[in-house]
Amino acid sequence: MTVEEFAAGLPADQLPAYVYDLAPLRAHAAAVRAALPEGVELYYAAKANPDSAVLEALQGAVDGYEVSSAGELAHVREVLPDARLAFGGPGKTPAEVRAGVAAGVHRWHVESLQELYHLNNELAGARKQQDVLLRVNVPVSDGSLDSVALAMGGRPSPFGVDPADVDQCLMLLAGPVGWEMRFRGIHAHLGSGLSAAAQLAVCEQIVDWSVAHANRYGLQVSEVNVGGGMAVDYADPANLFDWTEFGAGLGKLLARHPGLRLRIEPGRALTAYCGYYVTDVLDVKTSQGEAFAVVRGGTHHLRTPATKGHSQPFTVVPVELWPYTWDLPRAAAQGRISVTGQLCTPKDVLAAGVPVEQLRVGDRLAFAMAGAYAWNISHHEFLMHPRPTFHYLD
């Protein structure tokens, strides 16, 4: 059954709905895994979509999961008790540090000098050891990040250790805190929305910088985590990130650094394509020459288009059976139309001025590309509309 067929058959009281198509998700993740050379580990950034069924569907393809809070840590542990976890994120609270130490995560991404001291104290008190990567805001000099959709580093940023503080961190890891925290390498997630070529250019700088700096203190860099940020094109969903090119480039980078292990942490680029937000048209109207369709739900369910400033791609699922029994005109529109939700704000726009052959009150819309940073980042309680239902195709 296709998503459109499923959407057409959903009872009206089940709308709006999130529909996750899990078989294509597994196939996509397996293809990504196959494109990566030996020596590259694939972790899924759970922040993109922590839905339990999505996490489970990725098991066969990913080597582990990256979590960024004690809440994500507990959730992923509950869903996948044996999964390898990397614990990152800035501003970890004392309670989160304790939770991470107690959980025994596979890798810890240290975000600052203060966190390094805090983690050391917790580990010393528990008489535990922890493999760590030092997250660094690695400087990038070739303009690779100038046009990224979301810059996390390579410029002033709250993420990671500033290059000026790296020496102090490495000296501590090489000596006073070396027993509790076993230094494994560097983590650097610098930007999102990069093409394969741009991502490779950034990865090369991260690896070269990491190896050169750690060697100054007699520390061996056995791992470098270059983060995620692979481009997802909402305007042209068929324009996919070139995983084959990326994998080949990583293979060449590894050949220059024998014995090194690389790790990547994509989120959106793995799961965006498996999710759909399905709703129905409540009203069609014209305002000062422009057409609008008001749908059930809105950006309090699917915040992505408002956040990124794009039109969420959708398919019209026609509904021929008009639900009203009295003689009520069925409003419709053709040509360009903006799709908005039920919120009392002009920013509640799911798609702006997009062409449609015909859109009528009662028709349904299946918004694609809703498998990442969609429901889980939305402001659910604004106006207190009902929450969507969730469904899974397999």
Contacts in CASP RR format, 6 or more apart in sequence:
PFRMAT RR
TARGET T0000
AUTHOR 0000-0000-0000
METHOD contacts of the structure
MODEL  1
MTVEEFAAGLPADQLPAYVYDLAPLRAHAAAVRAALPEGVELYYAAKANP
DSAVLEALQGAVDGYEVSSAGELAHVREVLPDARLAFGGPGKTPAEVRAG
VAAGVHRWHVESLQELYHLNNELAGARKQQDVLLRVNVPVSDGSLDSVAL
AMGGRPSPFGVDPADVDQCLMLLAGPVGWEMRFRGIHAHLGSGLSAAAQL
AVCEQIVDWSVAHANRYGLQVSEVNVGGGMAVDYADPANLFDWTEFGAGL
GKLLARHPGLRLRIEPGRALTAYCGYYVTDVLDVKTSQGEAFAVVRGGTH
HLRTPATKGHSQPFTVVPVELWPYTWDLPRAAAQGRISVTGQLCTPKDVL
AAGVPVEQLRVGDRLAFAMAGAYAWNISHHEFLMHPRPTFHYLD
1 393 0 8 1.000
3 19 0 8 1.000
3 21 0 8 1.000
3 276 0 8 1.000
3 278 0 8 1.000
3 366 0 8 1.000
3 393 0 8 1.000
4 315 0 8 1.000
4 317 0 8 1.000
4 366 0 8 1.000
6 19 0 8 1.000
6 391 0 8 1.000
6 393 0 8 1.000
7 17 0 8 1.000
7 19 0 8 1.000
7 276 0 8 1.000
7 278 0 8 1.000
7 317 0 8 1.000
7 364 0 8 1.000
7 366 0 8 1.000
8 317 0 8 1.000
8 319 0 8 1.000
8 364 0 8 1.000
10 17 0 8 1.000
10 278 0 8 1.000
10 364 0 8 1.000
10 391 0 8 1.000
12 280 0 8 1.000
12 323 0 8 1.000
14 389 0 8 1.000
14 391 0 8 1.000
15 278 0 8 1.000
15 279 0 8 1.000
15 280 0 8 1.000
15 296 0 8 1.000
15 364 0 8 1.000
15 388 0 8 1.000
15 389 0 8 1.000
16 277 0 8 1.000
16 278 0 8 1.000
16 279 0 8 1.000
16 295 0 8 1.000
16 296 0 8 1.000
16 297 0 8 1.000
16 298 0 8 1.000
16 301 0 8 1.000
16 388 0 8 1.000
16 389 0 8 1.000
17 277 0 8 1.000
17 278 0 8 1.000
17 279 0 8 1.000
17 388 0 8 1.000
17 389 0 8 1.000
17 390 0 8 1.000
17 391 0 8 1.000
18 275 0 8 1.000
18 276 0 8 1.000
18 277 0 8 1.000
18 278 0 8 1.000
18 301 0 8 1.000
18 370 0 8 1.000
18 374 0 8 1.000
18 375 0 8 1.000
18 388 0 8 1.000
18 389 0 8 1.000
18 390 0 8 1.000
18 391 0 8 1.000
19 275 0 8 1.000
19 276 0 8 1.000
19 277 0 8 1.000
19 278 0 8 1.000
19 366 0 8 1.000
19 391 0 8 1.000
19 392 0 8 1.000
19 393 0 8 1.000
20 51 0 8 1.000
20 53 0 8 1.000
20 54 0 8 1.000
20 274 0 8 1.000
20 275 0 8 1.000
20 276 0 8 1.000
20 371 0 8 1.000
20 390 0 8 1.000
20 391 0 8 1.000
20 392 0 8 1.000
20 393 0 8 1.000
21 274 0 8 1.000
21 275 0 8 1.000
21 276 0 8 1.000
21 393 0 8 1.000
22 53 0 8 1.000
22 54 0 8 1.000
22 57 0 8 1.000
22 274 0 8 1.000
22 392 0 8 1.000
22 393 0 8 1.000
22 394 0 8 1.000
23 393 0 8 1.000
23 394 0 8 1.000
24 273 0 8 1.000
24 274 0 8 1.000
25 54 0 8 1.000
25 57 0 8 1.000
25 58 0 8 1.000
25 270 0 8 1.000
25 271 0 8 1.000
25 273 0 8 1.000
25 274 0 8 1.000
26 57 0 8 1.000
26 58 0 8 1.000
26 60 0 8 1.000
26 61 0 8 1.000
28 270 0 8 1.000
28 273 0 8 1.000
28 274 0 8 1.000
29 57 0 8 1.000
29 58 0 8 1.000
29 60 0 8 1.000
29 61 0 8 1.000
29 62 0 8 1.000
29 270 0 8 1.000
30 60 0 8 1.000
30 61 0 8 1.000
31 243 0 8 1.000
32 42 0 8 1.000
32 61 0 8 1.000
32 243 0 8 1.000
32 266 0 8 1.000
32 269 0 8 1.000
32 270 0 8 1.000
33 42 0 8 1.000
33 61 0 8 1.000
33 62 0 8 1.000
35 243 0 8 1.000
35 244 0 8 1.000
35 246 0 8 1.000
35 247 0 8 1.000
36 42 0 8 1.000
36 243 0 8 1.000
36 247 0 8 1.000
36 250 0 8 1.000
36 264 0 8 1.000
37 247 0 8 1.000
37 248 0 8 1.000
37 250 0 8 1.000
37 251 0 8 1.000
37 254 0 8 1.000
39 254 0 8 1.000
39 261 0 8 1.000
39 262 0 8 1.000
40 247 0 8 1.000
40 250 0 8 1.000
40 251 0 8 1.000
40 254 0 8 1.000
40 261 0 8 1.000
40 262 0 8 1.000
40 263 0 8 1.000
40 264 0 8 1.000
41 63 0 8 1.000
41 64 0 8 1.000
41 261 0 8 1.000
41 262 0 8 1.000
41 263 0 8 1.000
41 264 0 8 1.000
42 61 0 8 1.000
42 62 0 8 1.000
42 63 0 8 1.000
42 64 0 8 1.000
42 263 0 8 1.000
42 264 0 8 1.000
42 266 0 8 1.000
43 62 0 8 1.000
43 63 0 8 1.000
43 64 0 8 1.000
43 65 0 8 1.000
43 66 0 8 1.000
43 84 0 8 1.000
43 86 0 8 1.000
43 263 0 8 1.000
43 264 0 8 1.000
43 265 0 8 1.000
44 55 0 8 1.000
44 58 0 8 1.000
44 62 0 8 1.000
44 64 0 8 1.000
44 65 0 8 1.000
44 66 0 8 1.000
44 265 0 8 1.000
44 266 0 8 1.000
44 267 0 8 1.000
44 270 0 8 1.000
44 271 0 8 1.000
45 65 0 8 1.000
45 66 0 8 1.000
45 68 0 8 1.000
45 228 0 8 1.000
45 265 0 8 1.000
45 266 0 8 1.000
45 267 0 8 1.000
46 55 0 8 1.000
46 65 0 8 1.000
46 66 0 8 1.000
46 67 0 8 1.000
46 68 0 8 1.000
46 72 0 8 1.000
46 75 0 8 1.000
46 76 0 8 1.000
47 66 0 8 1.000
47 67 0 8 1.000
47 68 0 8 1.000
47 72 0 8 1.000
47 267 0 8 1.000
47 373 0 8 1.000
47 376 0 8 1.000
48 267 0 8 1.000
48 268 0 8 1.000
48 270 0 8 1.000
48 271 0 8 1.000
48 272 0 8 1.000
48 371 0 8 1.000
48 372 0 8 1.000
48 373 0 8 1.000
49 267 0 8 1.000
49 271 0 8 1.000
49 371 0 8 1.000
49 372 0 8 1.000
49 373 0 8 1.000
49 374 0 8 1.000
49 375 0 8 1.000
49 376 0 8 1.000
50 72 0 8 1.000
50 75 0 8 1.000
50 76 0 8 1.000
50 376 0 8 1.000
51 376 0 8 1.000
51 390 0 8 1.000
52 75 0 8 1.000
52 79 0 8 1.000
53 392 0 8 1.000
54 271 0 8 1.000
54 274 0 8 1.000
54 371 0 8 1.000
55 65 0 8 1.000
55 76 0 8 1.000
55 79 0 8 1.000
55 80 0 8 1.000
56 79 0 8 1.000
56 80 0 8 1.000
57 274 0 8 1.000
58 270 0 8 1.000
58 271 0 8 1.000
59 80 0 8 1.000
59 83 0 8 1.000
63 84 0 8 1.000
63 263 0 8 1.000
64 83 0 8 1.000
64 84 0 8 1.000
64 85 0 8 1.000
64 86 0 8 1.000
64 106 0 8 1.000
65 76 0 8 1.000
65 80 0 8 1.000
65 83 0 8 1.000
65 84 0 8 1.000
65 85 0 8 1.000
65 86 0 8 1.000
66 85 0 8 1.000
66 86 0 8 1.000
66 87 0 8 1.000
66 88 0 8 1.000
66 265 0 8 1.000
67 73 0 8 1.000
67 76 0 8 1.000
67 85 0 8 1.000
67 86 0 8 1.000
67 87 0 8 1.000
67 88 0 8 1.000
67 105 0 8 1.000
68 87 0 8 1.000
68 88 0 8 1.000
68 89 0 8 1.000
69 89 0 8 1.000
69 96 0 8 1.000
70 93 0 8 1.000
70 95 0 8 1.000
70 96 0 8 1.000
70 99 0 8 1.000
70 100 0 8 1.000
73 85 0 8 1.000
73 87 0 8 1.000
73 96 0 8 1.000
73 99 0 8 1.000
73 100 0 8 1.000
73 103 0 8 1.000
73 105 0 8 1.000
74 99 0 8 1.000
76 83 0 8 1.000
76 85 0 8 1.000
77 83 0 8 1.000
77 85 0 8 1.000
77 103 0 8 1.000
84 106 0 8 1.000
84 107 0 8 1.000
85 103 0 8 1.000
85 105 0 8 1.000
85 106 0 8 1.000
85 107 0 8 1.000
86 105 0 8 1.000
86 106 0 8 1.000
86 107 0 8 1.000
86 108 0 8 1.000
86 109 0 8 1.000
86 133 0 8 1.000
86 225 0 8 1.000
86 263 0 8 1.000
86 265 0 8 1.000
87 100 0 8 1.000
87 103 0 8 1.000
87 105 0 8 1.000
87 107 0 8 1.000
87 108 0 8 1.000
87 109 0 8 1.000
88 108 0 8 1.000
88 109 0 8 1.000
88 111 0 8 1.000
88 135 0 8 1.000
89 109 0 8 1.000
89 111 0 8 1.000
89 159 0 8 1.000
90 111 0 8 1.000
90 112 0 8 1.000
90 158 0 8 1.000
90 159 0 8 1.000
90 160 0 8 1.000
91 111 0 8 1.000
91 112 0 8 1.000
91 115 0 8 1.000
92 111 0 8 1.000
92 115 0 8 1.000
92 118 0 8 1.000
94 118 0 8 1.000
97 115 0 8 1.000
97 118 0 8 1.000
97 119 0 8 1.000
97 122 0 8 1.000
98 122 0 8 1.000
100 108 0 8 1.000
101 119 0 8 1.000
101 122 0 8 1.000
101 123 0 8 1.000
101 126 0 8 1.000
101 128 0 8 1.000
101 130 0 8 1.000
102 126 0 8 1.000
104 128 0 8 1.000
104 130 0 8 1.000
105 130 0 8 1.000
106 131 0 8 1.000
107 131 0 8 1.000
107 132 0 8 1.000
107 133 0 8 1.000
107 184 0 8 1.000
107 223 0 8 1.000
107 225 0 8 1.000
108 119 0 8 1.000
108 130 0 8 1.000
108 131 0 8 1.000
108 132 0 8 1.000
108 133 0 8 1.000
108 181 0 8 1.000
109 132 0 8 1.000
109 133 0 8 1.000
109 135 0 8 1.000
109 187 0 8 1.000
109 225 0 8 1.000
110 116 0 8 1.000
110 119 0 8 1.000
110 132 0 8 1.000
110 133 0 8 1.000
110 134 0 8 1.000
110 135 0 8 1.000
110 161 0 8 1.000
110 169 0 8 1.000
110 181 0 8 1.000
111 135 0 8 1.000
111 159 0 8 1.000
111 160 0 8 1.000
111 161 0 8 1.000
112 160 0 8 1.000
112 161 0 8 1.000
112 165 0 8 1.000
113 161 0 8 1.000
113 165 0 8 1.000
113 168 0 8 1.000
113 169 0 8 1.000
116 134 0 8 1.000
116 169 0 8 1.000
116 172 0 8 1.000
116 173 0 8 1.000
116 177 0 8 1.000
116 181 0 8 1.000
119 130 0 8 1.000
119 132 0 8 1.000
119 180 0 8 1.000
119 181 0 8 1.000
120 172 0 8 1.000
120 177 0 8 1.000
120 180 0 8 1.000
120 181 0 8 1.000
123 129 0 8 1.000
123 130 0 8 1.000
123 180 0 8 1.000
123 181 0 8 1.000
124 180 0 8 1.000
128 180 0 8 1.000
129 179 0 8 1.000
129 180 0 8 1.000
129 181 0 8 1.000
129 182 0 8 1.000
130 180 0 8 1.000
130 181 0 8 1.000
130 182 0 8 1.000
131 182 0 8 1.000
131 184 0 8 1.000
132 173 0 8 1.000
132 181 0 8 1.000
132 182 0 8 1.000
132 183 0 8 1.000
132 184 0 8 1.000
132 185 0 8 1.000
133 184 0 8 1.000
133 185 0 8 1.000
133 186 0 8 1.000
133 187 0 8 1.000
133 223 0 8 1.000
133 225 0 8 1.000
134 161 0 8 1.000
134 166 0 8 1.000
134 169 0 8 1.000
134 170 0 8 1.000
134 173 0 8 1.000
134 183 0 8 1.000
134 185 0 8 1.000
134 186 0 8 1.000
134 187 0 8 1.000
135 159 0 8 1.000
135 160 0 8 1.000
135 161 0 8 1.000
135 186 0 8 1.000
135 187 0 8 1.000
135 188 0 8 1.000
135 189 0 8 1.000
136 160 0 8 1.000
136 161 0 8 1.000
136 163 0 8 1.000
136 166 0 8 1.000
136 186 0 8 1.000
136 187 0 8 1.000
136 188 0 8 1.000
136 209 0 8 1.000
136 210 0 8 1.000
137 153 0 8 1.000
137 154 0 8 1.000
137 157 0 8 1.000
137 159 0 8 1.000
137 160 0 8 1.000
137 161 0 8 1.000
137 162 0 8 1.000
137 163 0 8 1.000
137 188 0 8 1.000
137 190 0 8 1.000
138 153 0 8 1.000
138 154 0 8 1.000
138 163 0 8 1.000
138 186 0 8 1.000
138 188 0 8 1.000
138 190 0 8 1.000
138 205 0 8 1.000
138 206 0 8 1.000
138 209 0 8 1.000
138 210 0 8 1.000
139 154 0 8 1.000
139 163 0 8 1.000
139 209 0 8 1.000
140 153 0 8 1.000
140 154 0 8 1.000
140 190 0 8 1.000
140 202 0 8 1.000
140 205 0 8 1.000
141 205 0 8 1.000
142 201 0 8 1.000
142 205 0 8 1.000
144 194 0 8 1.000
144 198 0 8 1.000
144 201 0 8 1.000
144 202 0 8 1.000
144 205 0 8 1.000
145 151 0 8 1.000
145 153 0 8 1.000
145 154 0 8 1.000
145 155 0 8 1.000
145 190 0 8 1.000
145 191 0 8 1.000
145 202 0 8 1.000
148 191 0 8 1.000
148 192 0 8 1.000
148 193 0 8 1.000
148 194 0 8 1.000
148 198 0 8 1.000
149 192 0 8 1.000
149 193 0 8 1.000
149 231 0 8 1.000
149 308 0 8 1.000
150 191 0 8 1.000
150 192 0 8 1.000
150 193 0 8 1.000
151 157 0 8 1.000
151 190 0 8 1.000
151 191 0 8 1.000
152 159 0 8 1.000
152 189 0 8 1.000
152 190 0 8 1.000
152 191 0 8 1.000
152 192 0 8 1.000
153 159 0 8 1.000
153 188 0 8 1.000
153 189 0 8 1.000
153 190 0 8 1.000
153 191 0 8 1.000
154 190 0 8 1.000
159 189 0 8 1.000
161 169 0 8 1.000
166 213 0 8 1.000
167 213 0 8 1.000
167 216 0 8 1.000
167 217 0 8 1.000
170 183 0 8 1.000
170 213 0 8 1.000
170 214 0 8 1.000
170 216 0 8 1.000
170 217 0 8 1.000
170 219 0 8 1.000
171 217 0 8 1.000
172 178 0 8 1.000
173 181 0 8 1.000
173 183 0 8 1.000
173 217 0 8 1.000
173 219 0 8 1.000
174 183 0 8 1.000
174 217 0 8 1.000
174 218 0 8 1.000
174 219 0 8 1.000
183 214 0 8 1.000
183 219 0 8 1.000
184 221 0 8 1.000
184 222 0 8 1.000
184 223 0 8 1.000
185 210 0 8 1.000
185 214 0 8 1.000
185 219 0 8 1.000
185 221 0 8 1.000
185 222 0 8 1.000
185 223 0 8 1.000
185 224 0 8 1.000
185 225 0 8 1.000
186 206 0 8 1.000
186 209 0 8 1.000
186 210 0 8 1.000
186 213 0 8 1.000
186 214 0 8 1.000
186 221 0 8 1.000
186 224 0 8 1.000
186 225 0 8 1.000
187 224 0 8 1.000
187 225 0 8 1.000
187 227 0 8 1.000
188 206 0 8 1.000
188 210 0 8 1.000
188 224 0 8 1.000
188 225 0 8 1.000
188 226 0 8 1.000
188 227 0 8 1.000
189 225 0 8 1.000
189 226 0 8 1.000
189 227 0 8 1.000
189 228 0 8 1.000
189 229 0 8 1.000
189 265 0 8 1.000
190 202 0 8 1.000
190 206 0 8 1.000
191 202 0 8 1.000
191 228 0 8 1.000
191 229 0 8 1.000
192 228 0 8 1.000
192 229 0 8 1.000
192 268 0 8 1.000
193 229 0 8 1.000
193 230 0 8 1.000
193 231 0 8 1.000
193 232 0 8 1.000
194 202 0 8 1.000
194 229 0 8 1.000
194 230 0 8 1.000
194 231 0 8 1.000
195 231 0 8 1.000
195 241 0 8 1.000
195 242 0 8 1.000
196 230 0 8 1.000
196 241 0 8 1.000
196 242 0 8 1.000
196 243 0 8 1.000
196 245 0 8 1.000
196 246 0 8 1.000
197 245 0 8 1.000
199 226 0 8 1.000
199 228 0 8 1.000
199 229 0 8 1.000
199 230 0 8 1.000
199 246 0 8 1.000
200 245 0 8 1.000
200 246 0 8 1.000
200 249 0 8 1.000
200 250 0 8 1.000
200 253 0 8 1.000
202 226 0 8 1.000
203 226 0 8 1.000
203 250 0 8 1.000
203 253 0 8 1.000
203 262 0 8 1.000
204 253 0 8 1.000
206 224 0 8 1.000
206 226 0 8 1.000
207 224 0 8 1.000
207 226 0 8 1.000
207 253 0 8 1.000
207 257 0 8 1.000
207 260 0 8 1.000
207 262 0 8 1.000
210 221 0 8 1.000
210 224 0 8 1.000
211 221 0 8 1.000
211 224 0 8 1.000
211 257 0 8 1.000
211 260 0 8 1.000
214 220 0 8 1.000
214 221 0 8 1.000
215 221 0 8 1.000
221 260 0 8 1.000
222 259 0 8 1.000
222 260 0 8 1.000
222 261 0 8 1.000
223 260 0 8 1.000
223 261 0 8 1.000
223 262 0 8 1.000
223 263 0 8 1.000
224 260 0 8 1.000
224 261 0 8 1.000
224 262 0 8 1.000
224 263 0 8 1.000
225 262 0 8 1.000
225 263 0 8 1.000
225 264 0 8 1.000
225 265 0 8 1.000
226 262 0 8 1.000
226 263 0 8 1.000
226 264 0 8 1.000
227 263 0 8 1.000
227 264 0 8 1.000
227 265 0 8 1.000
227 266 0 8 1.000
228 264 0 8 1.000
228 265 0 8 1.000
228 266 0 8 1.000
228 267 0 8 1.000
228 269 0 8 1.000
229 266 0 8 1.000
229 267 0 8 1.000
229 268 0 8 1.000
229 269 0 8 1.000
230 241 0 8 1.000
230 246 0 8 1.000
230 266 0 8 1.000
230 268 0 8 1.000
230 269 0 8 1.000
231 241 0 8 1.000
231 269 0 8 1.000
232 241 0 8 1.000
232 268 0 8 1.000
232 269 0 8 1.000
232 272 0 8 1.000
232 369 0 8 1.000
232 372 0 8 1.000
233 239 0 8 1.000
233 240 0 8 1.000
234 304 0 8 1.000
234 305 0 8 1.000
234 308 0 8 1.000
234 310 0 8 1.000
234 311 0 8 1.000
234 312 0 8 1.000
234 313 0 8 1.000
234 369 0 8 1.000
235 310 0 8 1.000
235 311 0 8 1.000
235 313 0 8 1.000
237 273 0 8 1.000
237 313 0 8 1.000
237 368 0 8 1.000
237 369 0 8 1.000
241 269 0 8 1.000
250 262 0 8 1.000
253 262 0 8 1.000
254 260 0 8 1.000
254 262 0 8 1.000
267 372 0 8 1.000
268 372 0 8 1.000
268 373 0 8 1.000
270 372 0 8 1.000
271 371 0 8 1.000
271 372 0 8 1.000
272 369 0 8 1.000
272 370 0 8 1.000
272 371 0 8 1.000
272 372 0 8 1.000
272 373 0 8 1.000
273 368 0 8 1.000
273 369 0 8 1.000
273 371 0 8 1.000
274 371 0 8 1.000
275 368 0 8 1.000
275 369 0 8 1.000
275 370 0 8 1.000
275 371 0 8 1.000
275 374 0 8 1.000
276 366 0 8 1.000
276 367 0 8 1.000
276 368 0 8 1.000
276 370 0 8 1.000
276 371 0 8 1.000
277 301 0 8 1.000
277 302 0 8 1.000
277 312 0 8 1.000
277 366 0 8 1.000
277 367 0 8 1.000
277 370 0 8 1.000
277 374 0 8 1.000
277 375 0 8 1.000
277 388 0 8 1.000
278 317 0 8 1.000
278 364 0 8 1.000
278 365 0 8 1.000
278 366 0 8 1.000
278 367 0 8 1.000
279 295 0 8 1.000
279 296 0 8 1.000
279 297 0 8 1.000
279 298 0 8 1.000
279 364 0 8 1.000
279 365 0 8 1.000
279 367 0 8 1.000
280 295 0 8 1.000
280 296 0 8 1.000
280 319 0 8 1.000
280 362 0 8 1.000
280 363 0 8 1.000
280 364 0 8 1.000
280 365 0 8 1.000
281 293 0 8 1.000
281 294 0 8 1.000
281 295 0 8 1.000
281 359 0 8 1.000
281 360 0 8 1.000
281 361 0 8 1.000
281 362 0 8 1.000
281 363 0 8 1.000
281 364 0 8 1.000
281 365 0 8 1.000
282 294 0 8 1.000
282 295 0 8 1.000
282 296 0 8 1.000
282 342 0 8 1.000
282 361 0 8 1.000
282 362 0 8 1.000
283 292 0 8 1.000
283 293 0 8 1.000
283 294 0 8 1.000
283 331 0 8 1.000
283 361 0 8 1.000
284 291 0 8 1.000
284 292 0 8 1.000
284 293 0 8 1.000
284 294 0 8 1.000
284 331 0 8 1.000
284 332 0 8 1.000
284 333 0 8 1.000
284 337 0 8 1.000
284 359 0 8 1.000
284 360 0 8 1.000
284 361 0 8 1.000
285 291 0 8 1.000
285 292 0 8 1.000
285 294 0 8 1.000
285 331 0 8 1.000
286 292 0 8 1.000
286 333 0 8 1.000
290 336 0 8 1.000
290 338 0 8 1.000
290 353 0 8 1.000
291 333 0 8 1.000
291 335 0 8 1.000
291 336 0 8 1.000
291 337 0 8 1.000
291 338 0 8 1.000
292 337 0 8 1.000
292 338 0 8 1.000
292 339 0 8 1.000
292 340 0 8 1.000
293 333 0 8 1.000
293 337 0 8 1.000
293 338 0 8 1.000
293 339 0 8 1.000
293 340 0 8 1.000
293 359 0 8 1.000
294 340 0 8 1.000
294 341 0 8 1.000
294 342 0 8 1.000
295 339 0 8 1.000
295 340 0 8 1.000
295 341 0 8 1.000
295 342 0 8 1.000
295 350 0 8 1.000
295 365 0 8 1.000
296 341 0 8 1.000
296 342 0 8 1.000
297 341 0 8 1.000
297 342 0 8 1.000
297 385 0 8 1.000
297 388 0 8 1.000
298 340 0 8 1.000
298 341 0 8 1.000
298 342 0 8 1.000
298 343 0 8 1.000
298 348 0 8 1.000
298 350 0 8 1.000
299 305 0 8 1.000
299 306 0 8 1.000
299 341 0 8 1.000
299 343 0 8 1.000
299 347 0 8 1.000
299 348 0 8 1.000
299 349 0 8 1.000
299 350 0 8 1.000
299 378 0 8 1.000
299 379 0 8 1.000
300 343 0 8 1.000
300 348 0 8 1.000
300 378 0 8 1.000
300 379 0 8 1.000
300 380 0 8 1.000
300 381 0 8 1.000
300 382 0 8 1.000
300 383 0 8 1.000
300 385 0 8 1.000
301 374 0 8 1.000
301 375 0 8 1.000
301 378 0 8 1.000
301 380 0 8 1.000
301 387 0 8 1.000
301 388 0 8 1.000
302 312 0 8 1.000
302 350 0 8 1.000
302 367 0 8 1.000
302 370 0 8 1.000
302 374 0 8 1.000
302 375 0 8 1.000
302 378 0 8 1.000
303 373 0 8 1.000
303 374 0 8 1.000
303 377 0 8 1.000
303 378 0 8 1.000
303 379 0 8 1.000
304 310 0 8 1.000
304 312 0 8 1.000
304 369 0 8 1.000
304 370 0 8 1.000
304 373 0 8 1.000
304 374 0 8 1.000
304 377 0 8 1.000
305 311 0 8 1.000
305 312 0 8 1.000
305 349 0 8 1.000
305 350 0 8 1.000
305 351 0 8 1.000
306 347 0 8 1.000
306 348 0 8 1.000
306 349 0 8 1.000
307 373 0 8 1.000
307 377 0 8 1.000
311 350 0 8 1.000
311 351 0 8 1.000
311 352 0 8 1.000
311 353 0 8 1.000
311 354 0 8 1.000
312 350 0 8 1.000
312 351 0 8 1.000
312 367 0 8 1.000
312 368 0 8 1.000
312 369 0 8 1.000
312 370 0 8 1.000
313 351 0 8 1.000
313 367 0 8 1.000
313 368 0 8 1.000
313 369 0 8 1.000
314 339 0 8 1.000
314 350 0 8 1.000
314 351 0 8 1.000
314 354 0 8 1.000
314 365 0 8 1.000
314 366 0 8 1.000
314 367 0 8 1.000
314 368 0 8 1.000
315 365 0 8 1.000
315 366 0 8 1.000
315 368 0 8 1.000
316 356 0 8 1.000
316 357 0 8 1.000
316 358 0 8 1.000
316 359 0 8 1.000
316 363 0 8 1.000
316 364 0 8 1.000
316 365 0 8 1.000
317 363 0 8 1.000
317 364 0 8 1.000
317 365 0 8 1.000
317 366 0 8 1.000
318 358 0 8 1.000
318 360 0 8 1.000
318 363 0 8 1.000
319 360 0 8 1.000
319 362 0 8 1.000
319 363 0 8 1.000
319 364 0 8 1.000
322 330 0 8 1.000
322 362 0 8 1.000
323 362 0 8 1.000
330 360 0 8 1.000
330 361 0 8 1.000
330 362 0 8 1.000
331 360 0 8 1.000
331 361 0 8 1.000
332 358 0 8 1.000
332 359 0 8 1.000
332 360 0 8 1.000
332 361 0 8 1.000
333 356 0 8 1.000
333 358 0 8 1.000
333 359 0 8 1.000
333 360 0 8 1.000
334 356 0 8 1.000
334 357 0 8 1.000
334 358 0 8 1.000
334 359 0 8 1.000
335 355 0 8 1.000
335 356 0 8 1.000
335 357 0 8 1.000
336 353 0 8 1.000
336 354 0 8 1.000
336 355 0 8 1.000
336 356 0 8 1.000
337 353 0 8 1.000
337 354 0 8 1.000
337 355 0 8 1.000
337 356 0 8 1.000
337 359 0 8 1.000
338 349 0 8 1.000
338 351 0 8 1.000
338 352 0 8 1.000
338 353 0 8 1.000
338 354 0 8 1.000
339 349 0 8 1.000
339 350 0 8 1.000
339 351 0 8 1.000
339 354 0 8 1.000
339 365 0 8 1.000
340 348 0 8 1.000
340 349 0 8 1.000
340 350 0 8 1.000
341 348 0 8 1.000
341 349 0 8 1.000
341 350 0 8 1.000
342 348 0 8 1.000
342 383 0 8 1.000
342 385 0 8 1.000
343 382 0 8 1.000
343 383 0 8 1.000
344 383 0 8 1.000
350 367 0 8 1.000
375 388 0 8 1.000
380 387 0 8 1.000
END
